[in-house]
Amino acid sequence: MLIGFMRREDTAKVILFEGLEYMIMENGFESMFKFLTTLKDYALLHKSTVIIPIEKEILTQKEFTLLKREFPVLKEVFGE
């Protein structure tokens, strides 16, 4: 569905992908990481942006580092 949305028309689009923590819990980190990298590749091809809010605390340091390496960080917010 997301890829179809990106393919429609030749205009830039923004996708806000919320609930990654739940998706990781249900599908595992590796599966979701592969999905997100595929989604990112389609976004690059179709002039789209994918924003993925994430709670750092639910990931291992290795998982968080992999995500940061693959996806640019817009802003890291830590407890107030």
Secondary structure, 3 states (H helix, E strand, C coil): CHHHHHHCCCCCEEEECCCHHHHHHHHCHHHHHHHHHHHHHHHHHCCEEEECCCCHHHCCHHHHHHHHHHCCCCCCCCCC
